[in-house]
Amino acid sequence: MIRVYTVAGKKLQSGEIVSSKKLHDLGGKVDWLWVDCVDLDNKETAIISDFFGVEAKILNDINARAQKEKTYPSCERYRDYSLISIPFVEFGKTLQVHPISLIMKEKMLITSRKENSTKIVGKVVETLGSYIIENGEALPSFVVSRLFREMGEENSRAMMSLKEQIDKVEEEALENPRDRSVTRSVFGLKREISTLHRLLWVGKELISDVKECVVPHVKLDEEARVILADATDDVDRELEFVDSYSRTLDSILSLQDLGLIHRLERTLIFLTIILLLLDALIIFGEYILSTILG
């Protein structure tokens, strides 16, 4: 599906695009376009490729990249446009990464994504509409900055789910410190946290590049700078949480190790008692034998 957003007289307008001609006609009447693409098929890919001059191969590569299990934030320049990937995360049984890909040109913005990011984009659209009513205009950088901010909000929800999982493992460790399945769960969570930490850190670096205006075609106004500053604060807070979670998991491992030590100590005490009893039996046997022979 292709949906386009434009600004006309303090009002955000939107509509679906079904042909290249309609997109060309619309593009000649507005200052800038935001084209939101969801699960593009071959026909829709051809429409976008024709209008923006973006090769179909690039669009297909972006969609293929979105299918990968781990997609980190990134930015690269290709010919006269910039390719930006902004992923958000979900945490169920495992960490899942869902990227939204941006293609930036002069006065043109494409977002290419999967259906699972509709809620995030919907919030950006709602905020953009309210901002235009109040201020009369907005730049594509407003959309980019709001996407970073909404990604941060979504990542915060994933952090809460991760914390719940860690708390559950911690309770299991306290109830049964010798349960080796707890250790496996801890190492699994530590791997997920390592991935999450890298994703957040790389994302923070990308936001910094955008703020410093080193990303082509992203021209920031004061509002966008404020939003990006808030997004950076969100990432810093999430990185602190990740470090805290990692320390909690280390504590659980220490508890497991302590339980193993206590178990070993009990085993050694039991073996020592057995050896003492055997020694006593041997001494008693020798005494009986010497009495009989004597």
Secondary structure as UniProt FT lines:
FT   STRAND          2..7
FT   STRAND          12..16
FT   HELIX           20..27
FT   TURN            28..29
FT   STRAND          33..38
FT   HELIX           42..52
FT   HELIX           56..66
FT   STRAND          74..78
FT   TURN            79..80
FT   STRAND          81..91
FT   STRAND          95..105
FT   TURN            106..107
FT   STRAND          108..113
FT   HELIX           115..117
FT   HELIX           118..135
FT   HELIX           140..175
FT   TURN            177..178
FT   HELIX           180..211
FT   TURN            212..213
FT   TURN            216..217
FT   HELIX           222..293
//
